[in-house]
Amino acid sequence: MSAVNDTKFNSAVFLLTGIPGLEDVHLWISIPFCLVYVISVVGNSVILFIIRTDSSLHEPMYIFLSMLAATDLGLSIATIPTTLGLFLFNAREISVDACFAQLFFIHSFSFIESSLLLLMAFDRFIAISHPLRYASILTLPRIANMGLVCVLRGVAVVFPLPFLLKHSQYCQANVLARSYCLNQEIMKMACSDIRVSSIYGFFITVSTVMLDSLLILLSYVVILKTVLSIASHAECVRALSTCVSHLCAVLLFYIPGIGLSIVQRFGNSSSPLLQILMGYVYLLVPPMMNPIVYSVKSKHLRARIIRAFKK
């Protein structure tokens, strides 16, 4: 089937694409992809298990970390089936409904992760700027409510996207440029008016990812101002060291994410291969690196993980 139209929309399929020009070595390319997914799934699962079973880690910072690990786990699982199916078995076909479901989960988990990184910045802000009130401000019920708001926000803003795409007409070739489905990719294939979908997609990107990144930047400006007012150099360094893991997670998520969004919307002349590689970096690297970064930088968490594996 070479085209998708509105009359046969429910029975249509999209064709996924791996890395153009390297189809003959897709099986070999699947090896690093498998490795990345194994590290992501195992790493985040270990983080969740350790924090869940060790009562000494039931503190705000680690509870937020467990939320981040659960989100990264969901993001990895959302992309595993189609990506590995394509590279391992050349399974290119995906139904329209399955494609829309996948893009819903990918975008939802991405926006949830953005919200969680903002909450973790708030956690660091309270810990450094108001250490005596830290425990009274970030109580367990309040943390649970914050996490629920993050989930509801991520799901609510993405929920209209599949319905907007479903009501569009498709008359272009049904070949996607990636091994997974994204909103921007599907919109390019429509031949009907997609201004509403395009405007809404841009709106939710600005009101979530870009807004969150600005608020995180603002929180670190205040944190830096607070830290610089500390007289002791040792205390200043110690306070900043508690933010290193979160800063790494922020950079790993926002730099590829914002860069990919800008290239997709405004970089029509950019290399398609660049967009594909940036997409893989955006979706695969943060879930893989976050558990590694936090395990390395957090002595308390690292000690608990080592103790668990020694048993």
C-alpha positions as a Markdown table, in Angstrom:
| # | Residue | x | y | z |
|---|---|---|---|---|
| 1 | Met | 0.0 | 0.0 | 0.0 |
| 2 | Ser | 1.7 | 3.2 | -1.1 |
| 3 | Ala | -0.7 | 5.8 | 0.3 |
| 4 | Val | -2.9 | 6.4 | 3.2 |
| 5 | Asn | -6.2 | 8.1 | 2.6 |
| 6 | Asp | -9.3 | 9.0 | 4.7 |
| 7 | Thr | -11.5 | 6.3 | 3.2 |
| 8 | Lys | -9.3 | 3.4 | 4.2 |
| 9 | Phe | -7.7 | 5.0 | 7.2 |
| 10 | Asn | -8.6 | 2.4 | 9.8 |
| 11 | Ser | -7.0 | -0.4 | 7.7 |
| 12 | Ala | -4.0 | 1.5 | 6.6 |
| 13 | Val | -0.4 | 0.8 | 7.8 |
| 14 | Phe | 2.7 | 2.9 | 8.0 |
| 15 | Leu | 6.1 | 1.7 | 7.1 |
| 16 | Leu | 8.9 | 2.3 | 9.5 |
| 17 | Thr | 12.5 | 3.1 | 8.5 |
| 18 | Gly | 15.8 | 2.3 | 10.2 |
| 19 | Ile | 18.9 | 4.2 | 9.2 |
| 20 | Pro | 18.8 | 5.0 | 5.4 |
| 21 | Gly | 21.6 | 3.6 | 3.4 |
| 22 | Leu | 22.6 | 1.1 | 6.0 |
| 23 | Glu | 19.8 | -1.4 | 5.5 |
| 24 | Asp | 22.2 | -4.3 | 4.8 |
| 25 | Val | 23.8 | -3.9 | 8.2 |
| 26 | His | 20.6 | -3.4 | 10.3 |
| 27 | Leu | 21.2 | -6.7 | 12.1 |
| 28 | Trp | 24.6 | -5.5 | 13.3 |
| 29 | Ile | 23.2 | -2.1 | 14.2 |
| 30 | Ser | 20.7 | -3.9 | 16.4 |
| 31 | Ile | 23.5 | -5.0 | 18.7 |
| 32 | Pro | 24.1 | -1.5 | 20.2 |
| 33 | Phe | 20.4 | -0.8 | 20.3 |
| 34 | Cys | 19.8 | -4.0 | 22.2 |
| 35 | Leu | 22.6 | -3.1 | 24.6 |
| 36 | Val | 21.2 | 0.4 | 25.2 |
| 37 | Tyr | 17.7 | -1.0 | 25.9 |
| 38 | Val | 19.1 | -3.7 | 28.3 |
| 39 | Ile | 21.1 | -1.1 | 30.2 |
| 40 | Ser | 18.0 | 1.2 | 30.3 |
| 41 | Val | 15.5 | -1.4 | 31.4 |
| 42 | Val | 17.8 | -3.1 | 33.9 |
| 43 | Gly | 19.3 | 0.2 | 35.3 |
| 44 | Asn | 16.0 | 1.9 | 35.9 |
| 45 | Ser | 14.4 | -1.3 | 37.3 |
| 46 | Val | 17.3 | -1.6 | 39.8 |
| 47 | Ile | 16.9 | 2.0 | 40.8 |
| 48 | Leu | 13.1 | 1.4 | 41.4 |
| 49 | Phe | 13.8 | -1.8 | 43.3 |
| 50 | Ile | 16.5 | -0.4 | 45.6 |
| 51 | Ile | 14.5 | 2.7 | 46.5 |
| 52 | Arg | 11.3 | 0.7 | 47.0 |
| 53 | Thr | 12.9 | -1.9 | 49.3 |
| 54 | Asp | 15.3 | 0.4 | 51.3 |
| 55 | Ser | 13.5 | 2.5 | 53.8 |
| 56 | Ser | 16.6 | 4.7 | 54.3 |
| 57 | Leu | 16.0 | 6.0 | 50.7 |
| 58 | His | 12.5 | 7.1 | 51.3 |
| 59 | Glu | 13.5 | 10.7 | 51.1 |
| 60 | Pro | 12.2 | 13.4 | 48.7 |
| 61 | Met | 15.2 | 13.3 | 46.4 |
| 62 | Tyr | 15.1 | 9.5 | 46.0 |
| 63 | Ile | 11.4 | 9.4 | 45.6 |
| 64 | Phe | 11.6 | 11.9 | 42.8 |
| 65 | Leu | 14.4 | 9.8 | 41.3 |
| 66 | Ser | 12.2 | 6.7 | 41.4 |
| 67 | Met | 9.5 | 8.6 | 39.5 |
| 68 | Leu | 12.1 | 9.6 | 36.9 |
| 69 | Ala | 13.3 | 5.9 | 36.7 |
| 70 | Ala | 9.7 | 4.8 | 36.2 |
| 71 | Thr | 9.2 | 7.4 | 33.4 |
| 72 | Asp | 12.5 | 6.4 | 31.7 |
| 73 | Leu | 11.4 | 2.8 | 31.9 |
| 74 | Gly | 8.1 | 3.6 | 30.2 |
| 75 | Leu | 9.8 | 5.6 | 27.5 |
| 76 | Ser | 12.2 | 2.8 | 26.7 |
| 77 | Ile | 9.3 | 0.2 | 26.6 |
| 78 | Ala | 7.3 | 2.5 | 24.3 |
| 79 | Thr | 10.1 | 2.4 | 21.6 |
| 80 | Ile | 11.5 | -1.1 | 22.1 |
| 81 | Pro | 9.0 | -3.2 | 20.1 |
| 82 | Thr | 9.1 | -1.3 | 16.8 |
| 83 | Thr | 12.8 | -0.4 | 16.9 |
| 84 | Leu | 14.1 | -3.9 | 17.7 |
| 85 | Gly | 11.5 | -5.4 | 15.5 |
| 86 | Leu | 12.7 | -3.4 | 12.5 |
| 87 | Phe | 16.5 | -3.8 | 13.1 |
| 88 | Leu | 16.3 | -7.5 | 14.0 |
| 89 | Phe | 13.4 | -8.9 | 11.9 |
| 90 | Asn | 12.9 | -6.1 | 9.3 |
| 91 | Ala | 9.3 | -5.7 | 10.6 |
| 92 | Arg | 8.5 | -2.4 | 9.0 |
| 93 | Glu | 4.7 | -2.4 | 9.1 |
| 94 | Ile | 2.8 | -0.7 | 11.9 |
| 95 | Ser | -1.0 | -0.1 | 11.9 |
| 96 | Val | -2.3 | 3.4 | 12.2 |
| 97 | Asp | -3.9 | 2.8 | 15.5 |
| 98 | Ala | -0.7 | 1.2 | 16.9 |
| 99 | Cys | 1.3 | 4.1 | 15.5 |
| 100 | Phe | -0.9 | 6.7 | 17.2 |
| 101 | Ala | -0.8 | 4.8 | 20.5 |
| 102 | Gln | 3.0 | 4.7 | 20.4 |
| 103 | Leu | 3.3 | 8.4 | 19.7 |
| 104 | Phe | 0.8 | 9.1 | 22.5 |
| 105 | Phe | 3.0 | 7.2 | 25.0 |
| 106 | Ile | 6.3 | 8.6 | 23.7 |
| 107 | His | 5.2 | 12.2 | 23.9 |
| 108 | Ser | 3.4 | 11.6 | 27.3 |
| 109 | Phe | 6.4 | 10.1 | 28.9 |
| 110 | Ser | 8.6 | 12.8 | 27.5 |
| 111 | Phe | 6.4 | 15.6 | 28.9 |
| 112 | Ile | 6.1 | 13.7 | 32.2 |
| 113 | Glu | 9.9 | 13.5 | 32.4 |
| 114 | Ser | 10.2 | 17.2 | 31.7 |
| 115 | Ser | 7.8 | 17.9 | 34.6 |
| 116 | Leu | 9.7 | 15.6 | 36.9 |
| 117 | Leu | 13.0 | 17.3 | 36.1 |
| 118 | Leu | 11.4 | 20.6 | 37.1 |
| 119 | Leu | 10.2 | 19.0 | 40.4 |
| 120 | Met | 13.7 | 17.7 | 41.1 |
| 121 | Ala | 15.0 | 21.3 | 40.5 |
| 122 | Phe | 12.5 | 22.5 | 43.0 |
| 123 | Asp | 13.7 | 19.8 | 45.4 |
| 124 | Arg | 17.3 | 21.0 | 45.1 |
| 125 | Phe | 16.1 | 24.6 | 45.5 |
| 126 | Ile | 14.3 | 23.8 | 48.8 |
| 127 | Ala | 17.2 | 21.7 | 50.1 |
| 128 | Ile | 19.7 | 24.4 | 49.5 |
| 129 | Ser | 17.7 | 27.6 | 50.1 |
| 130 | His | 15.5 | 26.4 | 52.9 |
| 131 | Pro | 17.2 | 23.4 | 54.5 |
| 132 | Leu | 15.5 | 23.8 | 57.9 |
| 133 | Arg | 12.0 | 23.7 | 56.2 |
| 134 | Tyr | 12.9 | 20.9 | 53.7 |
| 135 | Ala | 11.2 | 18.0 | 55.5 |
| 136 | Ser | 8.1 | 20.1 | 56.4 |
| 137 | Ile | 7.7 | 21.4 | 52.8 |
| 138 | Leu | 8.3 | 18.2 | 50.9 |
| 139 | Thr | 6.1 | 15.7 | 52.8 |
| 140 | Leu | 5.2 | 12.3 | 51.3 |
| 141 | Pro | 1.5 | 13.3 | 50.5 |
| 142 | Arg | 2.7 | 16.5 | 48.9 |
| 143 | Ile | 5.3 | 14.6 | 46.8 |
| 144 | Ala | 2.7 | 12.1 | 45.7 |
| 145 | Asn | 0.3 | 14.9 | 44.6 |
| 146 | Met | 3.2 | 16.6 | 42.7 |
| 147 | Gly | 3.9 | 13.3 | 40.9 |
| 148 | Leu | 0.2 | 12.8 | 40.1 |
| 149 | Val | 0.0 | 16.3 | 38.6 |
| 150 | Cys | 3.1 | 15.6 | 36.4 |
| 151 | Val | 1.4 | 12.4 | 35.1 |
| 152 | Leu | -2.0 | 14.1 | 34.5 |
| 153 | Arg | -0.3 | 17.1 | 32.8 |
| 154 | Gly | 1.7 | 14.9 | 30.5 |
| 155 | Val | -1.3 | 12.8 | 29.5 |
| 156 | Ala | -3.7 | 15.7 | 29.2 |
| 157 | Val | -1.6 | 17.8 | 26.8 |
| 158 | Val | -0.9 | 14.8 | 24.5 |
| 159 | Phe | -4.4 | 13.3 | 24.6 |
| 160 | Pro | -5.8 | 15.4 | 21.8 |
| 161 | Leu | -3.0 | 14.6 | 19.4 |
| 162 | Pro | -4.1 | 11.2 | 18.1 |
| 163 | Phe | -7.6 | 12.5 | 17.5 |
| 164 | Leu | -6.4 | 15.5 | 15.6 |
| 165 | Leu | -4.2 | 13.2 | 13.5 |
| 166 | Lys | -7.0 | 10.7 | 13.0 |
| 167 | His | -9.2 | 13.3 | 11.4 |
| 168 | Ser | -6.6 | 14.3 | 8.9 |
| 169 | Gln | -6.5 | 13.0 | 5.3 |
| 170 | Tyr | -3.3 | 11.3 | 4.2 |
| 171 | Cys | -2.3 | 11.1 | 0.6 |
| 172 | Gln | 1.5 | 11.1 | 0.8 |
| 173 | Ala | 3.7 | 8.0 | 0.8 |
| 174 | Asn | 3.1 | 6.1 | 4.0 |
| 175 | Val | 6.9 | 5.6 | 4.8 |
| 176 | Leu | 8.0 | 7.1 | 8.1 |
| 177 | Ala | 11.6 | 8.3 | 8.5 |
| 178 | Arg | 12.1 | 6.6 | 11.8 |
| 179 | Ser | 11.6 | 3.2 | 13.5 |
| 180 | Tyr | 9.0 | 4.8 | 15.8 |
| 181 | Cys | 6.1 | 7.2 | 15.5 |
| 182 | Leu | 6.2 | 10.9 | 16.4 |
| 183 | Asn | 3.6 | 13.6 | 16.0 |
| 184 | Gln | 5.7 | 15.8 | 13.7 |
| 185 | Glu | 6.5 | 12.9 | 11.4 |
| 186 | Ile | 2.8 | 11.9 | 10.9 |
| 187 | Met | 1.8 | 15.5 | 10.3 |
| 188 | Lys | 4.2 | 15.7 | 7.3 |
| 189 | Met | 2.3 | 13.0 | 5.6 |
| 190 | Ala | -1.1 | 14.8 | 5.7 |
| 191 | Cys | -2.5 | 16.5 | 2.6 |
| 192 | Ser | -5.4 | 18.2 | 4.4 |
| 193 | Asp | -5.1 | 21.4 | 6.5 |
| 194 | Ile | -2.9 | 20.6 | 9.5 |
| 195 | Arg | -2.7 | 24.1 | 10.9 |
| 196 | Val | -4.6 | 23.2 | 14.1 |
| 197 | Ser | -2.4 | 20.1 | 14.7 |
| 198 | Ser | 0.7 | 22.1 | 14.0 |
| 199 | Ile | -0.2 | 25.1 | 16.2 |
| 200 | Tyr | -1.3 | 22.8 | 19.0 |
| 201 | Gly | 1.9 | 20.7 | 18.8 |
| 202 | Phe | 4.0 | 23.9 | 19.0 |
| 203 | Phe | 1.9 | 25.2 | 21.9 |
| 204 | Ile | 2.3 | 22.1 | 24.0 |
| 205 | Thr | 6.1 | 22.1 | 23.3 |
| 206 | Val | 6.4 | 25.7 | 24.4 |
| 207 | Ser | 4.1 | 25.4 | 27.4 |
| 208 | Thr | 5.7 | 22.2 | 28.7 |
| 209 | Val | 9.3 | 21.5 | 27.7 |
| 210 | Met | 10.4 | 25.1 | 27.0 |
| 211 | Leu | 8.6 | 26.5 | 30.0 |
| 212 | Asp | 10.0 | 23.8 | 32.3 |
| 213 | Ser | 13.5 | 24.4 | 31.0 |
| 214 | Leu | 13.2 | 28.1 | 31.7 |
| 215 | Leu | 11.9 | 27.5 | 35.3 |
| 216 | Ile | 14.7 | 25.0 | 35.9 |
| 217 | Leu | 17.2 | 27.7 | 34.7 |
| 218 | Leu | 15.6 | 30.2 | 37.1 |
| 219 | Ser | 15.7 | 27.8 | 40.0 |
| 220 | Tyr | 19.4 | 27.3 | 39.4 |
| 221 | Val | 20.1 | 31.0 | 39.3 |
| 222 | Val | 18.5 | 31.3 | 42.7 |
| 223 | Ile | 20.4 | 28.2 | 43.9 |
| 224 | Leu | 23.7 | 29.7 | 42.7 |
| 225 | Lys | 22.9 | 33.0 | 44.3 |
| 226 | Thr | 22.2 | 31.2 | 47.6 |
| 227 | Val | 25.3 | 29.1 | 47.4 |
| 228 | Leu | 27.6 | 32.0 | 46.6 |
| 229 | Ser | 26.4 | 33.7 | 49.8 |
| 230 | Ile | 27.7 | 30.9 | 51.9 |
| 231 | Ala | 30.9 | 32.0 | 53.6 |
| 232 | Ser | 32.6 | 28.6 | 53.7 |
| 233 | His | 34.1 | 27.4 | 50.4 |
| 234 | Ala | 33.8 | 23.8 | 51.5 |
| 235 | Glu | 30.1 | 24.2 | 52.2 |
| 236 | Cys | 29.6 | 25.9 | 48.9 |
| 237 | Val | 31.2 | 23.1 | 47.0 |
| 238 | Arg | 29.3 | 20.5 | 49.0 |
| 239 | Ala | 26.0 | 22.2 | 48.3 |
| 240 | Leu | 26.7 | 22.4 | 44.5 |
| 241 | Ser | 27.8 | 18.8 | 44.4 |
| 242 | Thr | 24.3 | 17.7 | 45.4 |
| 243 | Cys | 23.0 | 19.3 | 42.1 |
| 244 | Val | 25.5 | 17.6 | 39.7 |
| 245 | Ser | 23.4 | 14.5 | 39.0 |
| 246 | His | 20.3 | 16.5 | 38.3 |
| 247 | Leu | 22.2 | 19.0 | 36.1 |
| 248 | Cys | 23.5 | 16.0 | 34.1 |
| 249 | Ala | 19.9 | 14.6 | 33.7 |
| 250 | Val | 18.7 | 18.1 | 32.6 |
| 251 | Leu | 21.3 | 18.5 | 30.0 |
| 252 | Leu | 20.8 | 14.9 | 28.7 |
| 253 | Phe | 17.1 | 15.5 | 28.3 |
| 254 | Tyr | 16.7 | 19.1 | 27.1 |
| 255 | Ile | 19.6 | 19.7 | 24.8 |
| 256 | Pro | 18.7 | 16.8 | 22.4 |
| 257 | Gly | 14.9 | 17.4 | 22.9 |
| 258 | Ile | 14.9 | 21.1 | 22.1 |
| 259 | Gly | 17.4 | 20.7 | 19.3 |
| 260 | Leu | 15.3 | 18.0 | 17.7 |
| 261 | Ser | 12.1 | 20.0 | 18.0 |
| 262 | Ile | 13.8 | 23.1 | 16.4 |
| 263 | Val | 15.3 | 21.0 | 13.6 |
| 264 | Gln | 12.0 | 19.3 | 12.8 |
| 265 | Arg | 10.0 | 22.5 | 12.7 |
| 266 | Phe | 12.4 | 25.0 | 11.2 |
| 267 | Gly | 15.3 | 23.0 | 9.7 |
| 268 | Asn | 13.8 | 21.9 | 6.4 |
| 269 | Ser | 17.2 | 22.1 | 4.8 |
| 270 | Ser | 19.0 | 20.0 | 7.5 |
| 271 | Ser | 20.2 | 16.5 | 6.8 |
| 272 | Pro | 17.5 | 13.8 | 7.3 |
| 273 | Leu | 20.2 | 11.6 | 8.8 |
| 274 | Leu | 20.9 | 14.3 | 11.4 |
| 275 | Gln | 17.3 | 14.4 | 12.5 |
| 276 | Ile | 17.1 | 10.6 | 12.7 |
| 277 | Leu | 20.3 | 10.4 | 14.9 |
| 278 | Met | 19.1 | 13.3 | 17.1 |
| 279 | Gly | 15.8 | 11.4 | 17.6 |
| 280 | Tyr | 17.6 | 8.3 | 18.7 |
| 281 | Val | 19.8 | 10.3 | 21.1 |
| 282 | Tyr | 16.8 | 12.1 | 22.5 |
| 283 | Leu | 14.8 | 8.9 | 23.2 |
| 284 | Leu | 17.6 | 6.4 | 24.1 |
| 285 | Val | 20.4 | 8.2 | 25.8 |
| 286 | Pro | 18.6 | 9.8 | 28.8 |
| 287 | Pro | 16.9 | 6.5 | 30.0 |
| 288 | Met | 20.2 | 4.8 | 29.7 |
| 289 | Met | 22.4 | 7.4 | 31.3 |
| 290 | Asn | 20.2 | 8.7 | 34.2 |
| 291 | Pro | 20.5 | 5.5 | 36.4 |
| 292 | Ile | 24.3 | 5.4 | 35.6 |
| 293 | Val | 24.8 | 9.1 | 36.5 |
| 294 | Tyr | 22.7 | 8.9 | 39.8 |
| 295 | Ser | 24.4 | 5.6 | 40.8 |
| 296 | Val | 27.8 | 7.1 | 40.3 |
| 297 | Lys | 27.2 | 10.5 | 41.9 |
| 298 | Ser | 25.1 | 9.4 | 44.8 |
| 299 | Lys | 27.3 | 7.6 | 47.4 |
| 300 | His | 24.3 | 6.5 | 49.5 |
| 301 | Leu | 22.4 | 5.0 | 46.5 |
| 302 | Arg | 25.6 | 3.4 | 45.1 |
| 303 | Ala | 26.3 | 1.8 | 48.5 |
| 304 | Arg | 22.8 | 0.3 | 48.6 |
| 305 | Ile | 23.0 | -1.1 | 45.1 |
| 306 | Ile | 26.4 | -2.7 | 45.8 |
| 307 | Arg | 25.1 | -4.2 | 49.1 |
| 308 | Ala | 22.0 | -5.6 | 47.3 |
| 309 | Phe | 24.1 | -7.3 | 44.7 |
| 310 | Lys | 26.5 | -8.8 | 47.3 |
| 311 | Lys | 23.7 | -10.5 | 49.1 |
